Amino acid sequence: MKKLFMGALFLLMTLCASAKIDRPKLVVGIVVDQMRWDYLYYYYDQYGEGGIKRLLSEGFSCENNMIPYLPTITAVGHASIFTGTTPALHGIAGNSYLLNGKFTYCVADSTVHGVGTNSKAGKMSPRNMLASTIGDELKIATDFKSKVIGIALKDRAAILPAGHSANAAYWYDSSVGHFITSSYYMDRLPDYVEQFNQRYQTTPGKDMKPTNEGVDLTFKMAETVLDHEKMGQGDVTDMLTISVSSTDAIGHAFGTRGKENKEVFMELDKNLARFLATLDQKVGKGNYLLFLTADHGAAHNYNYLRNHKIPAGGFNDDALKKELNRYLESKFQLPNLITAILDYRLYLDHQAIGRSGKSLEEIKTTLVNYLNQDERFGFAVDFAKAAQSSVPQLIRERIVNGYHPRRSGDVIYTLRPNYYDYLDKPEERGTSHGEWNPYDSHIPLVFMGWHVQHGETSVPTKMIDAAATVCAMLHIQMPNASIGDAILPVMNQTNYTK
């Protein structure tokens, strides 16, 4: 009897030791820059069968997915998706911000140098981001055996999603006409990247972002990395992050309607179909977990709306800066107190105020009161006191979530609906983003592949829930500053309330 018991115990221990956590071979996170949620359906009849239609027909779509912070811009969005948190915690307060009074680009790093370029475009890394990402946690969970690689035309869109411990991030340097990286990741480009660059070299100085070819180039690079790095072919889960930058550049130039926007989304759909087919072939259908989302949306062009009697307008923050500085000087006898306006955030010259003996709090209060009397604005608040402000709860929460005390500035303002920071000109066709309104904050989030059943939910979800969901499905710890929630219907669980 004792021998039988010991034999059964040994068999059980052997089975437990040999058991593996069920995980996909590959996780793919795709961010489409400036993709409004309604683009899933506005162009639906014109999409092919293998791209976005396939995502919607096979995957699970979170139809009421919102950005929970301000400002709604590129760097903040990419950082928030993959860290599962907001600027208050991950520290990427904007594409650029002032840190100790110094202008700081979100991924700039003077301690590294370019690889594949000698230009300043290579002096980049994720060091300014304060939180870990999905990829970082995946690497920790697999004792750093997983490969994690980020790809985009924009540096920040390749670097921030991939995280701190990524094997590589590749972005496009227009000054040399090919993909580059930095010494943060490696000392030289892999041979296959060199060969890719030779094959797809463009004229130095040509910016590929505002072109449809930029979409194709991004996915071709992703396919090349997938193939040569054998991602999804090993014993542990790998992760590939891809950001499509051309949709943003074309949207800024030509707006949310018209042939240019349509053409770039048709190009996206075509390339997405090809990429999904490549994943089916290389990794195996059902062996990869993919999600597609956006870093922000965009407002409709104000001329387009006004032609249809919908209130809208343009706004110029350079003119506002001059106006506000004149007003503050008349009140406090100090010139140029506002040093910068970045993404609807005002930065005051703290050193000059300190030397003068004036009250910072009084200056901020004066500034907020002035802005709140102007009909161009929705609300203006002292960033540090936003939680106590008389602002609608949804907007107040997003302001608080977006506030990092050392990076976000002093005062934030919102504009009237469908107003944004472009000069109001009758010939203007472009658009912008950055506000709390649904056109900027309502974004797609669609999961497809491994253990995902077809469906959709209109229960509210948040951009920052994507990281918690992926990590829960992989049975790994969520990123170290994550405040998102796993979306249970995506995981085939029905007890979902929020």
N, C-alpha and C positions, 0 to 999 in steps of 0.2 A: 504493500500500500504506500509505504514511504517512497519507494522508487517511482511509483506511478505519479505521486504528487510532485516529486522533484522533476520528473520528466515533463509534466504539464507546465510547471513553473518555468523551466528552461525554454520550452517552446514559446510561452507567452513573452518572455523577455526577448527572445530572438525576433519575434514578430514586431514587438514595440521598437526594438533597435533598428529594424530594417524599414519601418514605416517612414514615409516622407510627407511633409506638409504638401497638400495639393495646391499648387500654384501654376499659373500660366508660364509658358516659356518666355514670353515677351510682353511687356507693357508699353503701349504707345500713347503718348499724350500729344494731341494736335491742337494748337491754338491758331485760330484764324483772326488776324489782326483787323479790328473794326468790323466784325461780323455782327450785325443786329440779329436778334432772335428771329424776326419775321422774314429774314432772307431764306430760312428753311422752307418757307411756303410761298413767298413772293415770286421766286423763280422755280417753284416746284415742277410745274408743267414743262419747263424747259431743261431740267436736269436729265441726264441719262439714267440708265437703270443701275449702274454699278457703283455710283459715288454716294452723294448725299441721300438719294432715294433708298439706296441699300442700307445706309445707316438707320434711316427712319423705319424701314420695313423689317429689318432684322434686329435692330437695337432697342434700347430703352431711352426715351427722351424725357428729360425734365423740362416741362414746358413753361414753368414759372420760376426760372432761375435768375436770381438778381445779384448784382454787385453790392456788398454791404458797407461800402466806405466811400469817401471822397478824398481826392479827385479820381475820376474814372479815366485813367490814362495808361499807356502801354507798359512801362516798367512796373508800375504798381500792380497791374493786372497779371502779368506773367509771374511776378513774385508771389502774389496772393494765391493763385491757382495751385501752385506746386508746394507752397509751404502750408497751405490751409489756414492762413491767418491774414491779418490786415497790417497796414503801415505802422500802426501803433506798436506792433510787436516785431515785424520783420524789418522795419527801418527803411525800406525803400519808399520814401515819402513822395517821390515824383521821378520823372525822367531825369531831372536835375533838382537840386535843392541847395540851400545855404547851410553849411556846417561850420560852426564857429565863425560866421561871417564870410566864409570862403565858398565860392561857387563850386559845387561838386556834381559831376556827372555820375549817375547811379552805379555804373560798373567800371569807372576809371580807376586805374591802379598804377601809380608811378613806379612801383617796385618791380614790375614785370616788363618784358619787351615783346614785340610782335614776333610771330613765327610764320614765315611766308610773306612778311612785309617788313619794311623799315619805318613805316609811317606810324603816327600816333594811334591809328585805328587798332593796332595790336596791343596797346597798353591797357588791357582790360582784364578783369577777373570778377568773381562773385564776392569778394571780401567785404564789400559794403553791406551785404545782406546779413542780417543778424540771426536768422532762423535756418533750420534744416529743411530739406525738401523731401518729397516722396523718394527720389533717387538716393539721397543720402541715407534715409532709413532702410531702404532696400539693401544697400551695400552693407550697412551695419548688421542687418539680419542674416546676411549670407557671408559674414566674415570678409567682406570686401571682395568677394569672388564675382559678383554681378558686374556687368558692364553697363555704364550709364553715359549716354552721349546726347548732346543737344545740337540742333541745326537750325539756322535761320539766316536770312539776309541781314537783319538787325543784330548788332552785338548783344544788346540787352535781352533780346528775345531768344538767343541761343544760350546765353550764360546763366541767367537767373533760373529758368526751369530745370536745367541740368543739375544745379546745386554745387556745393562746395567740394565734394569728393568725386565729381564726375571724371571719367577717363578722358573726356574731351568735350570741347564745345567749338563749333566751327561757324564763322560768320563771314560776310562778304565785305571785302575792302574794295570800294570802287576805284581808289587811287591806283591799285595794281591790277584790278580786273579779275580777281578770283577769291576763293575761300581762304581764310587765314585762321590762326588761333593765337594763343599767347604762351609765354614760357611758364605761366601758372600751370599749364597742363602738360607740356612736353617741350623738348629742345628742337625738334624738327618735325615737319609734316610727314606723316606716313607716305610711303611710296605711292599707294593707291590714290591718295588725295592729290599728290603732285601730278599724277597721270590724269586725274579728273580735271584738274586746273588747266593742264595743257590742252585737253580736248575741248573744254568749254570756256577757254579764255575769252574775255571780252575786252573791248578797247579801254585802256586805263583812262579813268575820268568819267566813264559812263555809269550813271546810277541805274542799277537794275531794279530798284524797288518800285518805281512808278511804271513798270512794264508787265505785261502778261507773261513775258518770258521769265520774269523773276519767279513766278509760281512754278513753272516747269523746272527751272534750275534748282529750286529748293527741293522738290521731290526727287529729282534725279540724284542730287547729293545724298538724300536720305536713303534711297535705294542702294547707292554705292556703299555707303557706310554699313547698312544692313547686311549686304552681301560679303564684303571683305572682312568685317569684324565678326561675321558668323553669329550675329545677334539672334537669340532665340534658339540656338543650336546646341547649347551646352547643358550642364546639369543643374544650373541655377537660373533664376529669372533675370533677364536683362531689361533695360528700359531705354527707349528712344524718345526724345522730345523733339517736336517739329513745330516751328512757327512760320506762318505764311504772312510775309510782310507787305507784299504788293497790294493786297486788298486795302490796306490802310493808306498807303501812299496815293493810290488811285482815287479812293474815297475823298481824301483831303482835297485833291485837285479838281474832281469832277462831281462830287456829291453822291447821294444815295440812289439816284435815278439816272437813266440815260444809258447809252450804248457802252460807255467805258466801264461803268460799274457792272453791267450785265456781262460784258465780255470777260472781265477778270473772274467773276464767279462761275462762268461756264468753264474757264480754264482751270479753276480750282476743282470743279466737279470732275472734269476729265482726268486730271492728275490724281485725284483721290481714288477714282475707280481703278486706275492703273496700279496705284500703290496698294490698295486692298487686295487686288489680284496677286501682286507680288508677295504680300504677306501670306496669302493662302498657299502659294507655291513654296515659299522658302521656309515658313514657320509651321504652316498647317492650319487650315480652317478650324476654329475652335481652340487653338493653342495659344492665341494671343488675346489680350484684353486691351481694347482701344477706347479712348474717349476723345471727343471733339468738343471744343468750347471756344470762347473768345475772350480777349482781354478787356474789351469795351465795345459799345455800339457807336452810334453817330446820330446827330440831328439831321433832319432834312434841311436842305438849303433854304435860307430865308426868302430868297426871291421866288423859288418854286412854291413855297407855302403862301406867300403874300399874293401871288397870282391867282390863288384859289381862296382868297379872303381869310386866310388863317394868320393870326398875329405871329410875327417873327421878326428878328432883326440881328444885325451884326454889332460887334462891340470891339473896341480897341483898347487893350490894356496898356499900351505905351502912352496913349493920350490920358488914360486914367491915372497913371503914375505921375505925370506932370501936373495934372489937376489936383491930385491929393497932396502932392508935395507943396504946391503953392498954398493950399488951404492950411496945412499944418504949419508952414512957416509963418503965415499971418497970425496964427494962434499962439505959437510957441517961440517964434523968432529963431528957429533952427532950420537950415536949408537941407533939402534932400534926405529927409528922415526915412523915407521908404527907399530901400536900396534895391529891391527887386520885387516884381510880381511874377510868380511862377504858378501856372495852373490854378488861378483864382486864389492864390495864397499871397498875402502881403508880408514882406520881411522888413522889419524896422532896424535902424542902425542903433544897436544897444550901446555900443561904445560911446557914440556921440551923445546919446541921451544921458548916459552915466556921467560923462564929463561935465555936462551942463547943469546937473543937479535937478533936472526936470523929472517928473514922475512918469515912468513907463506906463503905469496903469491909467493915468489920466490921458495920455496920448492915445492909447488903444481905445479907451472909451469914447474919446472925441472922434476918432476915426470911424468906429462902428456906428455911432449916431449919425454922422454925416452920410455914410453909405446907405443906412436904412431909411433916410429921407428921400433917396433918389429912386424914381419909379423904374429905372433900368434893372434894379437889383431885387432879388427875392428876399434874401436874408443875409446879414453880415453879423459875424460873432467873433468875440475874442476866443481864439482857438483853445486857450488854456481854461476858459470858463464855459465851454460849449455845453457841458453836461447840465449846467444850471440855466441855460438860455431859454427864452420863450419862443422856441422854434418847434414846428411839428415833430413829433417823436421820431418818425422814420428818418427825416433829414438830420435831426440832432444825433441820432445813433450813428449815422454814417459819418458825420463830422468827427465825432469822438473816435470812431474806429480808424479814421484817417490821420489822427494827430499823433505825431511823434515829437516830444517836447524839444528835442535838440535839432530837428531837421525840418519841421513843417512850417515854421514861420509863426507870425503873431496873430494875424486876422485872416479869416477865410470868408469869402462871399459866394453866394449863388446868384444866378441871373434869372430873369423872367423866363418862363417856358419858351423854348425854341429861340432863345438868344444865345449866341456863343461868340468866341473871341476871334472874329474875322471883321475886317473893315467892311462897313455897310456900303456896297457898291452895286449899282444896277446890273453890271455885267458879271458879277461873281457867281460861279457855279459850284464851288467847293463846299466843304463842310468841316466841322470839328466836333469835339466831344470833351468830356471832363466833368459833367454835372450829374446830379442825382436822378434826373428824370428818366422815365422808362426807355426813351430812345437811346440813352447812353448806358443805362444800367441793366436792361433786360437782354440777356445773352443766351445763346444755345448751350446745352450740355447734354450730349448724347453718348451713351455707352454702348459698345458692341463687342461681341466675341465671347471669350471664355466665361462660362457660367452666367451669361446675361441672357435673359429671356426677353422676347419682344413685348413692348408695352410703352406706356407713357403715364406721367402723373402731372396734374396741375397743382398739387400741393406745393406750397412755397419751398424752394430750396435756394441755397446761396452758392456763389462762386467758390467759396472756401470749403464747401462740402465735398468737392471732388477728391481732394487729397485724403480726407478721412474715409471716404468710400473705397478708394483703391487700396488703401492700407488695410482696411478691415477685410476686404476680399482676399488679400494676400496673407492675412494673419501676421502682419508686422506692425510695429509701433508706428503711430502717426507722427508727423513731423513735430519737433520739440516745442514749437509755439502754436501748434494747431488749435483752433477754437471752432472748427467746423464739425458737423455731424455726419455720420455715415447715412447715406440715402438707402433705406432698407428695401424699397421695391426693386432697386437695381440688383440687390443681393438676394432677390426672390423671397423676401420676408415681408409679411403683410401688416404686422403690428406697428404701423408707421403713423405717428402723430407729431405735430410740431406747432 
